[in-house]
Amino acid sequence: MLLTAGPRKRARKRVVMEATIISIDGTQTVRIRDLSAAGVQIACDNPPQQGCEVIFSRGCVFVAAQVAWREEGRAGLQFYQPLDPARHGAEWG
């Protein structure tokens, strides 16, 4: 079940760092533009299609997500389970 906190109601942190997404189309390196416990905005050359399920990875963190929206060069991933900042904080710089 996807997190449903409503549009952008969770606190977001603007960042510039790299991560990896794994989808049915393969693996690609992405740039993180902003993130919250519920999801992340990514930038890449070929974002996955809206509705596609992906694994989002940074360091030792692997999170199942669904592509909530897609535009040219960007996409929003909505996590199935929230990230715990106390547990994953070191990965976010």
Sequence and secondary structure as in RCSB ss.txt:
>XXXX:A:sequence
MLLTAGPRKRARKRVVMEATIISIDGTQTVRIRDLSAAGVQIACDNPPQQGCEVIFSRGCVFVAAQVAWREEGRA
GLQFYQPLDPARHGAEWG
>XXXX:A:secstr
      TT S  EEEEEEEEEEETTEEEEEEEEEE SSEEEEE SS   TT EEEEEETTEEEEEEEEEEETTEE
EEEESS   HHHHGGGG 
